[in-house]
Amino acid sequence: MRATVTARRYARALFALAGEENRVEELRRELDELVALIESNEPLSHAIFRPLHPAVERRRVLRATCERIGASPTLQRFCSFLVDQRRVVEIAEIRAAYSALADAAAGRMRARVVSATPLSEEQRERLRRALAARTGKHLDLEIAVDAALLGGAIATVGDLVFDGSLRTQLEQLRASLMRGH
């Protein structure tokens, strides 16, 4: 999910607050848990995102939800601020941007890998080491399976794409044969 400019600005503000409190990772976990709860609970998301509910009611619902997950006062105040600024609908994008900031501060990156078949732990670790060597960063892998690839895998790290899919390899072979090499 790509964060909007506004979501990145709010994420930077929350990140700065978390940094002052030395609670960057804790706030990341709280924000992840809050967004997951909102996204998995349709009545809750309607109560928070639908403008037909007054801001006071949305703040109350968000405060109760934050208390339910044991969120810090910082996150509770931030959520109230989002309601006041009419930006609560961007909370998932803010979470994504905050996570990217926290990863960058920790010298960590996320790599998204799509493979044709499930990868064993050994394959995952080998792939993680190879991508880390290529990027010079510690990587956390997010792996998905897509049978439409036929074979191989495609890894995305930041703006870099490493395409080792069978389809791409076959297309490259075809192009090479067409050129006469």
MILOBA-488373 format. One record per atom (N, C-alpha, C, CB): residue number from 1; x, z, y. Coordinates in pm, whole numbers, plus 50000, padded with zeros to 5 digits. Last residue first. Glycine has a CB too. Example, Ala and Ser with C-alpha at 12.3 -4.5 7.8 and 13.67 -1.06 7.14 Angstrom:
<nodes>
   pos       x       z       y
     2   51285   50708   49775
     2   51367   50714   49894
     2   51290   50787   50003
     2   51408   50572   49940
     1   51319   50780   49431
     1   51230   50780   49550
     1   51320   50780   49670
     1   51131   50905   49553
</nodes>
This chain:
<nodes>
   pos       x       z       y
   181   52102   46879   48515
   181   52216   46970   48489
   181   52202   47036   48358
   181   52229   47075   48597
   180   51892   46726   48609
   180   51990   46664   48522
   180   52111   46751   48496
   180   52034   46537   48578
   179   51678   46818   48743
   179   51792   46776   48826
   179   51900   46711   48742
   179   51850   46896   48902
   178   51523   46893   48529
   178   51474   46783   48614
   178   51587   46730   48703
   178   51355   46829   48700
   177   51665   47112   48437
   177   51657   46993   48354
   177   51613   46872   48434
   177   51562   47015   48239
   176   51616   47289   48651
   176   51753   47249   48619
   176   51754   47121   48535
   176   51826   47361   48545
   175   51340   47321   48631
   175   51397   47262   48751
   175   51539   47213   48726
   175   51395   47363   48866
   174   51332   47447   48377
   174   51265   47319   48399
   174   51323   47247   48520
   174   51115   47340   48418
   173   51469   47683   48435
   173   51521   47592   48334
   173   51462   47453   48352
   173   51493   47645   48193
   172   51291   47793   48623
   172   51427   47761   48664
   172   51492   47664   48565
   172   51511   47890   48674
   171   51067   47829   48459
   171   51057   47741   48575
   171   51196   47699   48624
   171   50979   47809   48689
   170   51170   48018   48279
   170   51130   47886   48230
   170   51118   47785   48345
   170   50996   47895   48155
   169   51209   48231   48456
   169   51323   48174   48385
   169   51291   48036   48331
   169   51366   48266   48271
   168   50944   48279   48531
   168   51042   48235   48632
   168   51163   48171   48565
   168   51086   48354   48720
   167   50840   48360   48278
   167   50782   48247   48351
   167   50881   48192   48454
   167   50652   48290   48420
   166   50985   48588   48221
   166   51002   48469   48137
   166   50950   48345   48209
   166   50930   48487   48002
   165   51125   48761   48500
   165   51012   48728   48413
   165   51041   48599   48336
   165   50882   48714   48495
   164   51289   48883   48675
   164   51344   48849   48545
   164   51234   48815   48448
   164   51429   48963   48490
   163   51335   48914   48997
   163   51238   48851   48908
   163   51308   48806   48780
   163   51169   48731   48978
   162   51354   49146   49226
   162   51436   49099   49116
   162   51340   49045   49010
   162   51529   49214   49058
   161   51326   49169   49566
   161   51250   49141   49444
   161   51347   49083   49342
   161   51130   49042   49472
   160   51350   49389   49844
   160   51416   49309   49742
   160   51326   49291   49621
   160   51549   49374   49700
   159   51240   49567   50016
   159   51209   49426   50040
   159   51272   49333   49936
   159   51256   49386   50178
   158   51205   49817   49781
   158   51201   49789   49924
   158   51157   49645   49945
   158   51338   49815   49990
   157   51217   49656   49495
   157   51282   49773   49555
   157   51289   49746   49704
   157   51425   49800   49493
   156   51056   49540   49219
   156   51053   49536   49365
   156   51109   49667   49417
   156   50908   49510   49419
   155   51100   49348   48929
   155   51125   49476   48997
   155   51126   49454   49147
   155   51259   49539   48950
   154   50952   49215   48652
   154   50975   49191   48794
   154   50989   49327   48859
   154   50858   49106   48859
   153   51046   49112   48317
   153   50995   49208   48414
   153   51026   49161   48556
   153   51055   49348   48390
   152   50969   48964   47991
   152   51055   49004   48102
   152   50989   49103   48195
   152   51098   48883   48180
   151   50673   48761   47931
   151   50794   48831   47887
   151   50876   48869   48008
   151   50877   48744   47790
   150   50407   48715   48025
   150   50457   48654   47902
   150   50578   48727   47847
   150   50492   48508   47927
   149   50263   48822   48234
   149   50403   48783   48260
   149   50463   48706   48143
   149   50487   48905   48288
   148   50020   48915   48153
   148   50024   48779   48204
   148   50166   48730   48233
   148   49941   48769   48331
   147   50042   49183   48099
   147   50062   49091   47988
   147   50069   48945   48034
   147   49951   49107   47887
   146   50187   49417   48274
   146   50102   49301   48302
   146   50132   49196   48196
   146   50127   49244   48446
   145   50233   49756   48344
   145   50238   49651   48243
   145   50139   49542   48281
   145   50206   49707   48101
   144   50445   49942   48564
   144   50313   49892   48526
   144   50333   49781   48424
   144   50233   49841   48652
   143   50625   50215   48692
   143   50618   50105   48597
   143   50473   50072   48564
   143   50695   50139   48469
   142   50835   50322   48923
   142   50690   50319   48902
   142   50668   50196   48815
   142   50606   50313   49039
   141   51130   50513   48940
   141   51059   50395   48893
   141   50911   50419   48879
   141   51116   50350   48760
   140   51336   50609   49194
   140   51227   50656   49111
   140   51149   50532   49071
   140   51136   50763   49185
   139   51687   50590   49252
   139   51556   50526   49242
   139   51461   50603   49152
   139   51571   50384   49190
   138   51938   50628   49488
   138   51873   50690   49373
   138   51731   50633   49369
   138   51873   50849   49383
   137   52116   50329   49587
   137   52025   50441   49613
   137   51979   50502   49481
   137   51902   50394   49695
   136   52243   50089   49555
   136   52322   50201   49606
   136   52237   50323   49638
   136   52397   50159   49729
   135   52133   49862   49445
   135   52086   49904   49577
   135   52169   50016   49639
   135   51942   49949   49568
   134   52266   49829   49200
   134   52245   49714   49288
   134   52210   49754   49431
   134   52135   49626   49233
   133   52247   50077   49087
   133   52380   50021   49114
   133   52369   49906   49212
   133   52447   49974   48983
   132   51971   50092   49059
   132   52039   50188   49147
   132   52178   50136   49183
   132   52049   50327   49079
   131   51928   49893   48869
   131   51872   49876   49003
   131   51939   49970   49103
   131   51721   49901   49001
   130   52065   50011   48650
   130   52103   49878   48700
   130   52052   49856   48842
   130   52049   49768   48607
   129   51923   50254   48616
   129   52066   50255   48649
   129   52111   50121   48708
   129   52149   50288   48524
   128   51666   50154   48552
   128   51685   50239   48670
   128   51831   50240   48713
   128   51637   50382   48642
   127   51725   50018   48312
   127   51675   49944   48428
   127   51696   50024   48556
   127   51526   49909   48410
   126   51797   50238   48154
   126   51892   50128   48175
   126   51853   50047   48298
   126   51898   50037   48050
   125   51555   50381   48161
   125   51677   50440   48216
   125   51782   50332   48244
   125   51734   50545   48120
   124   51382   50199   48033
   124   51353   50248   48168
   124   51480   50300   48235
   124   51246   50360   48164
   123   51502   50177   47782
   123   51491   50059   47869
   123   51466   50100   48013
   123   51378   49966   47819
   122   51467   50442   47692
   122   51602   50387   47704
   122   51602   50264   47797
   122   51657   50349   47565
   121   51189   50462   47683
   121   51264   50548   47775
   121   51404   50494   47798
   121   51272   50692   47721
   120   51050   50127   47672
   120   51092   50252   47610
   120   51167   50335   47714
   120   51182   50226   47483
   119   50778   49971   47839
   119   50922   49991   47825
   119   50950   50125   47758
   119   50992   49984   47962
   118   50512   49750   47743
   118   50558   49885   47779
   118   50709   49899   47751
   118   50479   49992   47700
   117   50551   49410   47861
   117   50516   49507   47757
   117   50564   49645   47802
   117   50580   49468   47618
   116   50612   49285   48097
   116   50514   49220   48010
   116   50465   49316   47902
   116   50574   49095   47946
   115   50627   49493   48392
   115   50684   49433   48272
   115   50573   49375   48185
   115   50766   49537   48191
   114   50710   49572   48709
   114   50599   49520   48630
   114   50661   49447   48512
   114   50505   49424   48715
   113   50818   49834   48906
   113   50855   49743   48799
   113   50729   49703   48725
   113   50958   49807   48702
   112   50918   49946   49209
   112   50798   49911   49132
   112   50839   49805   49033
   112   50680   49861   49225
   111   51107   50214   49316
   111   51111   50077   49264
   111   50985   50055   49183
   111   51240   50052   49178
   110   51180   50409   49594
   110   51090   50382   49482
   110   51104   50236   49444
   110   50941   50417   49519
   109   51472   50597   49679
   109   51381   50483   49698
   109   51291   50472   49576
   109   51461   50351   49721
   108   51647   50851   49856
   108   51577   50805   49737
   108   51489   50686   49774
   108   51491   50920   49676
   107   51748   51016   50048
   107   51835   50914   49991
   107   51778   50855   49863
   107   51972   50973   49962
   106   51574   51183   50173
   106   51638   51238   50053
   106   51733   51137   49989
   106   51532   51280   49951
   105   51476   51019   50369
   105   51551   51138   50410
   105   51627   51198   50293
   105   51457   51242   50470
   104   51336   50835   50211
   104   51452   50791   50288
   104   51539   50911   50329
   104   51407   50712   50415
   103   51128   51000   50115
   103   51223   50936   50023
   103   51350   50897   50096
   103   51159   50813   49958
   102   50999   51064   50352
   102   51057   51171   50272
   102   51160   51115   50174
   102   50947   51249   50196
   101   50911   50808   50431
   101   51002   50885   50517
   101   51073   50994   50437
   101   50924   50947   50635
   100   50739   50750   50217
   100   50855   50664   50242
   100   50957   50735   50329
   100   50812   50532   50308
    99   50547   50949   50258
    99   50625   50947   50134
    99   50751   50863   50150
    99   50540   50894   50018
    98   50439   50865   50499
    98   50506   50994   50491
    98   50597   50998   50369
    98   50403   51110   50486
    97   50319   50626   50416
    97   50428   50621   50514
    97   50507   50752   50513
    97   50371   50595   50656
    96   50126   50727   50238
    96   50226   50631   50191
    96   50345   50626   50286
    96   50163   50492   50176
    95   49974   50891   50413
    95   50043   50950   50298
    95   50153   50857   50247
    95   49943   50980   50186
    94   49874   50694   50580
    94   49962   50796   50637
    94   50042   50862   50524
    94   49881   50902   50716
    93   49709   50563   50400
    93   49823   50491   50457
    93   49924   50587   50519
    93   49774   50390   50562
    92   49526   50770   50356
    92   49603   50716   50242
    92   49726   50640   50292
    92   49515   50624   50155
    91   49417   50811   50615
    91   49496   50916   50552
    91   49577   50865   50432
    91   49404   51028   50507
    90   49261   50660   50779
    90   49394   50608   50748
    90   49478   50708   50670
    90   49466   50570   50874
    89   49037   50797   50842
    89   49021   50686   50747
    89   49155   50628   50705
    89   48934   50576   50808
    88   49117   50965   51044
    88   49112   51020   50909
    88   49096   50910   50805
    88   48998   51122   50898
    87   49116   50897   51305
    87   49216   50832   51222
    87   49214   50882   51078
    87   49354   50854   51280
    86   48993   51016   51528
    86   48923   50911   51454
    86   49021   50828   51368
    86   48847   50819   51551
    85   49102   51240   51632
    85   49156   51113   51681
    85   49090   50991   51615
    85   49306   51108   51658
    84   48969   51437   51486
    84   48951   51431   51631
    84   48996   51296   51688
    84   49028   51543   51698
    83   49075   51384   51231
    83   48931   51369   51255
    83   48906   51352   51404
    83   48851   51491   51199
    82   49343   51448   51277
    82   49306   51311   51237
    82   49157   51285   51260
    82   49341   51288   51090
    81   49317   51722   51330
    81   49364   51633   51436
    81   49328   51488   51404
    81   49517   51646   51454
    80   49249   51808   51076
    80   49154   51826   51187
    80   49188   51733   51302
    80   49152   51972   51234
    79   49491   51746   50947
    79   49367   51679   50907
    79   49260   51692   51015
    79   49315   51737   50774
    78   49664   51926   51077
    78   49687   51781   51087
    78   49560   51704   51051
    78   49804   51739   50995
    77   49562   52171   50994
    77   49555   52135   51136
    77   49573   51984   51155
    77   49663   52211   51217
    76   49624   52146   50719
    76   49486   52167   50762
    76   49468   52128   50909
    76   49444   52314   50741
    75   49901   52126   50723
    75   49822   52011   50677
    75   49677   52026   50721
    75   49830   51997   50524
    74   49957   52386   50825
    74   50005   52265   50893
    74   49923   52144   50852
    74   50155   52240   50862
    73   49857   52563   50637
    73   49789   52552   50766
    73   49833   52427   50843
    73   49816   52677   50851
    72   49876   52396   50312
    72   49930   52479   50421
    72   49846   52465   50547
    72   50075   52440   50450
    71   49643   52400   50040
    71   49725   52332   50140
    71   49764   52427   50253
    71   49651   52210   50197
    70   49493   52463   49815
    70   49599   52554   49859
    70   49693   52491   49959
    70   49677   52602   49740
    69   49277   52318   49752
    69   49402   52278   49686
    69   49520   52366   49729
    69   49434   52132   49718
    68   49087   52452   49909
    68   49067   52442   49763
    68   49196   52406   49692
    68   48959   52338   49731
    67   49175   52404   50165
    67   49181   52540   50113
    67   49171   52540   49961
    67   49070   52627   50173
    66   49115   52130   50181
    66   49254   52176   50193
    66   49270   52316   50136
    66   49299   52173   50339
    65   48836   52149   50163
    65   48911   52076   50061
    65   49057   52118   50062
    65   48899   51924   50082
    64   48778   52288   50397
    64   48741   52346   50267
    64   48818   52279   50154
    64   48589   52334   50243
    63   48871   52098   50584
    63   48930   52233   50580
    63   48901   52298   50445
    63   48874   52320   50696
    62   48697   51883   50529
    62   48841   51868   50508
    62   48910   52005   50498
    62   48904   51786   50622
    61   48454   52000   50603
    61   48473   51952   50466
    61   48622   51938   50435
    61   48401   51816   50444
    60   48505   52048   50876
    60   48470   52159   50787
    60   48495   52119   50641
    60   48321   52200   50806
    59   48543   51789   50972
    59   48652   51888   50982
    59   48628   52003   50884
    59   48664   51942   51128
    58   48287   51688   50925
    58   48403   51628   50855
    58   48522   51723   50859
    58   48441   51493   50919
    57   48136   51847   51101
    57   48110   51854   50957
    57   48230   51797   50878
    57   47980   51777   50921
    56   48243   51763   51343
    56   48248   51905   51307
    56   48229   51921   51157
    56   48139   51985   51383
    55   48177   51493   51350
    55   48317   51532   51338
    55   48331   51678   51295
    55   48390   51511   51470
    54   47886   51409   51151
    54   47951   51455   51274
    54   48094   51502   51247
    54   47869   51568   51339
    53   47844   51119   50960
    53   47863   51264   50955
    53   47935   51307   51083
    53   47944   51307   50828
    52   47864   50854   51011
    52   47733   50914   51033
    52   47738   51066   51021
    52   47631   50857   50935
    51   48116   50764   50941
    51   48096   50811   51078
    51   47958   50872   51103
    51   48116   50697   51173
    50   48268   50858   50641
    50   48151   50794   50702
    50   48124   50851   50841
    50   48027   50813   50613
    49   48482   51017   50544
    49   48507   50888   50610
    49   48389   50828   50683
    49   48554   50791   50509
    48   48383   51258   50435
    48   48498   51259   50526
    48   48508   51131   50608
    48   48626   51279   50446
    47   48168   51197   50274
    47   48153   51305   50373
    47   48265   51302   50476
    47   48149   51441   50303
    46   48283   51002   50108
    46   48174   50965   50200
    46   48160   51069   50311
    46   48041   50951   50122
    45   48468   51158   49968
    45   48517   51053   50058
    45   48409   51007   50155
    45   48569   50934   49976
    44   48284   51323   49828
    44   48380   51381   49922
    44   48430   51275   50019
    44   48498   51445   49847
    43   48152   51137   49664
    43   48077   51213   49764
    43   48168   51276   49871
    43   47994   51322   49696
    42   48386   51040   49512
    42   48309   50955   49604
    42   48226   51033   49705
    42   48218   50866   49525
    41   48685   51133   49437
    41   48557   51199   49453
    41   48475   51124   49558
    41   48575   51349   49492
    40   48933   51019   49440
    40   48867   51031   49310
    40   48726   51089   49319
    40   48951   51116   49218
    39   49021   51031   49702
    39   48999   50899   49641
    39   48923   50906   49509
    39   49133   50830   49619
    38   49045   51308   49738
    38   48949   51232   49819
    38   48917   51099   49752
    38   49005   51209   49961
    37   49251   51362   49553
    37   49120   51427   49539
    37   49013   51348   49616
    37   49127   51572   49590
    36   49459   51211   49659
    36   49411   51183   49523
    36   49272   51242   49503
    36   49509   51239   49418
    35   49492   51340   49908
    35   49448   51200   49904
    35   49394   51164   49765
    35   49564   51105   49941
    34   49577   51597   49818
    34   49457   51581   49901
    34   49404   51438   49892
    34   49488   51617   50046
    33   49813   51537   49679
    33   49701   51600   49609
    33   49570   51582   49686
    33   49728   51749   49587
    32   49970   51431   49885
    32   49940   51351   49765
    32   49817   51405   49693
    32   50060   51349   49669
    31   49982   51656   50052
    31   49918   51534   50101
    31   49881   51442   49983
    31   50012   51459   50198
    30   50125   51832   49887
    30   49993   51868   49937
    30   49915   51743   49980
    30   50004   51966   50055
    29   50365   51689   49852
    29   50281   51721   49736
    29   50138   51755   49780
    29   50342   51838   49657
    28   50454   51682   50119
    28   50430   51557   50046
    28   50336   51584   49928
    28   50564   51495   49997
    27   50488   51952   50172
    27   50380   51880   50242
    27   50351   51747   50174
    27   50418   51857   50389
    26   50708   51994   50004
    26   50583   52067   49980
    26   50466   51996   50048
    26   50596   52212   50032
    25   50904   51830   50119
    25   50853   51800   49985
    25   50722   51872   49955
    25   50957   51840   49880
    24   50930   51957   50379
    24   50901   51814   50363
    24   50840   51784   50227
    24   51028   51731   50382
    23   50971   52203   50503
    23   50871   52192   50396
    23   50833   52047   50369
    23   50747   52273   50433
    22   51091   52304   50737
    22   51170   52287   50615
    22   51080   52281   50492
    22   51272   52402   50600
    21   50960   52297   50971
    21   50924   52408   50883
    21   51007   52407   50754
    21   50776   52402   50849
    20   51064   52062   51071
    20   51084   52185   51147
    20   51057   52308   51062
    20   50993   52187   51271
    19   50963   51886   50877
    19   51107   51908   50889
    19   51139   52036   50964
    19   51172   51790   50958
    18   50693   51892   50936
    18   50738   51941   50805
    18   50888   51970   50808
    18   50707   51838   50694
    17   50699   51770   51190
    17   50649   51908   51173
    17   50700   51969   51043
    17   50495   51910   51177
    16   50797   51518   51113
    16   50873   51600   51207
    16   50830   51747   51197
    16   50854   51548   51353
    15   50586   51433   50950
    15   50720   51449   50892
    15   50807   51538   50982
    15   50788   51312   50871
    14   50384   51407   51137
    14   50370   51507   51032
    14   50506   51536   50968
    14   50270   51460   50925
    13   50498   51194   51286
    13   50464   51322   51352
    13   50453   51433   51247
    13   50331   51310   51432
    12   50515   50993   51093
    12   50638   51044   51156
    12   50613   51178   51223
    12   50691   50942   51261
    11   50242   50956   51044
    11   50328   51006   50937
    11   50458   51062   50994
    11   50358   50894   50835
    10   50162   50846   51287
    10   50109   50977   51247
    10   50194   51038   51137
    10   49963   50963   51201
     9   50309   50605   51268
     9   50329   50696   51381
     9   50279   50837   51347
     9   50257   50642   51507
     8   50201   50488   51039
     8   50343   50526   51040
     8   50372   50624   51154
     8   50433   50401   51054
     7   49943   50439   51130
     7   49964   50532   51018
     7   50109   50578   51014
     7   49925   50466   50883
     6   49998   50246   51327
     6   49939   50375   51364
     6   49962   50479   51255
     6   49789   50361   51393
     5   50089   50037   51169
     5   50177   50094   51272
     5   50127   50233   51311
     5   50182   50001   51396
     4   49988   50093   50826
     4   49975   50032   50957
     4   50071   50098   51054
     4   49829   50043   51009
     3   50153   50059   50513
     3   50099   50144   50618
     3   50092   50068   50750
     3   50185   50271   50634
     2   50065   49906   50214
     2   50141   49896   50338
     2   50073   49980   50445
     2   50156   49748   50384
     1   50084   50000   49883
     1   50000   50000   50000
     1   50089   50000   50125
     1   49904   50122   49999
</nodes>
